[in-house]
């Protein structure tokens, strides 16, 4: 019997991942969250209240819980937890507890967008045109350079989650159209407005890059313990809500698969890894970012015949697994559902 602790039970993708992990043979699933009313609490037989990742005593508290509940493997969903787990992986190993997380150094590259782009550039793997800036003078120079090539640009903090700090900047933006025809969470902003915001304020390191105009894909990948991808599953994002895919289609896109294979091999990550790419004006795909953990929409792959969380766990634990036949061209939509307690 394998005792699995899944963190982040209240994450948007938590309920779907719980559904997937319940299918792991000879296992018991315990879910945890820092919120005692997390949705996943009511979708699983066992729940444990966890400390927040920013808690200074996070590792010791989680380790104590794991010992008490005889946890064999931790399956983290929360990005902020990854670094703490990775940095303290030996503490868990000494207690015979495995954590599905990548090496700290490689994780640090993947989770920092600027470091990632620089890494890929050095490896000869294509990226969008980009600059990295730390103050307004550098920002102004960099965005003018990129505008001279592509006329518009985007920027995002080197380290961020959930589209925080991300904006698409266009000179011909229609503020009236944004006001009356777009929801308030639109990412578009004018060049003049962003200059006024940044010139009098300090801000975190930013990645400035060209805007890629084509289709956007999320790629769910499973990487074995040697850094080799055992599955690369592209899905086009046809509809999003707050940065989360709510509709899409699984496509056997060999150009994307080959591109992501090169990225994965260059980084030596482990487990479930999400990659987002977008098409440039020439039809080539370039990276947007990597999420070095299971994706919130990974449950959608069940429709294509793949249980991604189960496959990731079995690969990580060196349990015999089979790559299922993928039902390409499967489309999916996601919807809200209520829980009562």
RAUR-V364093 format. One record per residue. N is the residue number from 1. RES is the residue in three letters. OMEGA is omega as a letter, one per 40 degrees, with the letter a starting at -180 (* if undefined). Layout:
((N,RES,OMEGA) (N,RES,OMEGA))
This chain:
((1,UNK,i) (2,UNK,i) (3,UNK,a) (4,UNK,i) (5,UNK,i) (6,UNK,i) (7,UNK,i) (8,UNK,a) (9,UNK,i) (10,UNK,i) (11,UNK,a) (12,UNK,a) (13,UNK,a) (14,UNK,a) (15,UNK,i) (16,UNK,a) (17,UNK,i) (18,UNK,i) (19,UNK,a) (20,UNK,a) (21,UNK,i) (22,UNK,a) (23,UNK,i) (24,UNK,a) (25,UNK,i) (26,UNK,a) (27,UNK,i) (28,UNK,a) (29,UNK,i) (30,UNK,i) (31,UNK,a) (32,UNK,i) (33,UNK,i) (34,UNK,i) (35,UNK,a) (36,UNK,i) (37,UNK,i) (38,UNK,a) (39,UNK,a) (40,UNK,i) (41,UNK,a) (42,UNK,a) (43,UNK,a) (44,UNK,a) (45,UNK,a) (46,UNK,i) (47,UNK,i) (48,UNK,i) (49,UNK,a) (50,UNK,i) (51,UNK,i) (52,UNK,a) (53,UNK,a) (54,UNK,i) (55,UNK,a) (56,UNK,a) (57,UNK,a) (58,UNK,a) (59,UNK,a) (60,UNK,a) (61,UNK,i) (62,UNK,i) (63,UNK,i) (64,UNK,i) (65,UNK,a) (66,UNK,i) (67,UNK,a) (68,UNK,a) (69,UNK,i) (70,UNK,a) (71,UNK,i) (72,UNK,a) (73,UNK,i) (74,UNK,a) (75,UNK,a) (76,UNK,i) (77,UNK,a) (78,UNK,a) (79,UNK,a) (80,UNK,i) (81,UNK,a) (82,UNK,a) (83,UNK,i) (84,UNK,i) (85,UNK,a) (86,UNK,a) (87,UNK,a) (88,UNK,a) (89,UNK,a) (90,UNK,i) (91,UNK,a) (92,UNK,i) (93,UNK,i) (94,UNK,i) (95,UNK,i) (96,UNK,i) (97,UNK,i) (98,UNK,i) (99,UNK,a) (100,UNK,a) (101,UNK,a) (102,UNK,i) (103,UNK,a) (104,UNK,a) (105,UNK,i) (106,UNK,i) (107,UNK,a) (108,UNK,i) (109,UNK,a) (110,UNK,a) (111,UNK,i) (112,UNK,a) (113,UNK,i) (114,UNK,i) (115,UNK,i) (116,UNK,a) (117,UNK,i) (118,UNK,i) (119,UNK,a) (120,UNK,i) (121,UNK,i) (122,UNK,a) (123,UNK,a) (124,UNK,i) (125,UNK,a) (126,UNK,i) (127,UNK,i) (128,UNK,i) (129,UNK,a) (130,UNK,i) (131,UNK,i) (132,UNK,a) (133,UNK,a) (134,UNK,i) (135,UNK,a) (136,UNK,i) (137,UNK,i) (138,UNK,i) (139,UNK,a) (140,UNK,a) (141,UNK,a) (142,UNK,a) (143,UNK,i) (144,UNK,i) (145,UNK,a) (146,UNK,i) (147,UNK,a) (148,UNK,a) (149,UNK,a) (150,UNK,i) (151,UNK,i) (152,UNK,i) (153,UNK,i) (154,UNK,i) (155,UNK,i) (156,UNK,i) (157,UNK,i) (158,UNK,i) (159,UNK,i) (160,UNK,i) (161,UNK,i) (162,UNK,i) (163,UNK,i) (164,UNK,i) (165,UNK,a) (166,UNK,i) (167,UNK,i) (168,UNK,a) (169,UNK,a) (170,UNK,i) (171,UNK,a) (172,UNK,a) (173,UNK,a) (174,UNK,a) (175,UNK,i) (176,UNK,i) (177,UNK,i) (178,UNK,a) (179,UNK,a) (180,UNK,a) (181,UNK,i) (182,UNK,i) (183,UNK,a) (184,UNK,a) (185,UNK,i) (186,UNK,a) (187,UNK,a) (188,UNK,i) (189,UNK,a) (190,UNK,i) (191,UNK,a) (192,UNK,a) (193,UNK,a) (194,UNK,i) (195,UNK,i) (196,UNK,a) (197,UNK,a) (198,UNK,a) (199,UNK,a) (200,UNK,a) (201,UNK,i) (202,UNK,a) (203,UNK,a) (204,UNK,i) (205,UNK,a) (206,UNK,i) (207,UNK,i) (208,UNK,a) (209,UNK,i) (210,UNK,i) (211,UNK,i) (212,UNK,a) (213,UNK,a) (214,UNK,a) (215,UNK,i) (216,UNK,a) (217,UNK,i) (218,UNK,a) (219,UNK,i) (220,UNK,i) (221,UNK,i) (222,UNK,a) (223,UNK,a) (224,UNK,a) (225,UNK,i) (226,UNK,a) (227,UNK,i) (228,UNK,i) (229,UNK,i) (230,UNK,i) (231,UNK,i) (232,UNK,a) (233,UNK,a) (234,UNK,i) (235,UNK,i) (236,UNK,i) (237,UNK,a) (238,UNK,i) (239,UNK,i) (240,UNK,i) (241,UNK,a) (242,UNK,i) (243,UNK,a) (244,UNK,i) (245,UNK,i) (246,UNK,i) (247,UNK,a) (248,UNK,a) (249,UNK,i) (250,UNK,a) (251,UNK,i) (252,UNK,a) (253,UNK,a) (254,UNK,i) (255,UNK,i) (256,UNK,a) (257,UNK,i) (258,UNK,i) (259,UNK,a) (260,UNK,i) (261,UNK,i) (262,UNK,i) (263,UNK,a) (264,UNK,a) (265,UNK,a) (266,UNK,a) (267,UNK,i) (268,UNK,i) (269,UNK,a) (270,UNK,i) (271,UNK,a) (272,UNK,a) (273,UNK,i) (274,UNK,i) (275,UNK,i) (276,UNK,i) (277,UNK,i) (278,UNK,a) (279,UNK,i) (280,UNK,a) (281,UNK,i) (282,UNK,i) (283,UNK,i) (284,UNK,a) (285,UNK,a) (286,UNK,a) (287,UNK,i) (288,UNK,i) (289,UNK,i) (290,UNK,i) (291,UNK,a) (292,UNK,a) (293,UNK,i) (294,UNK,a) (295,UNK,a) (296,UNK,a) (297,UNK,a) (298,UNK,i) (299,UNK,a) (300,UNK,a) (301,UNK,i) (302,UNK,i) (303,UNK,i) (304,UNK,i) (305,UNK,a) (306,UNK,i) (307,UNK,a) (308,UNK,i) (309,UNK,i) (310,UNK,i) (311,UNK,i) (312,UNK,a) (313,UNK,a) (314,UNK,i) (315,UNK,a) (316,UNK,a) (317,UNK,a) (318,UNK,i) (319,UNK,a) (320,UNK,a) (321,UNK,i) (322,UNK,i) (323,UNK,a) (324,UNK,i) (325,UNK,a) (326,UNK,i) (327,UNK,a) (328,UNK,a) (329,UNK,i) (330,UNK,i) (331,UNK,i) (332,UNK,i) (333,UNK,i) (334,UNK,a) (335,UNK,i) (336,UNK,i) (337,UNK,a) (338,UNK,i) (339,UNK,a) (340,UNK,a) (341,UNK,*))
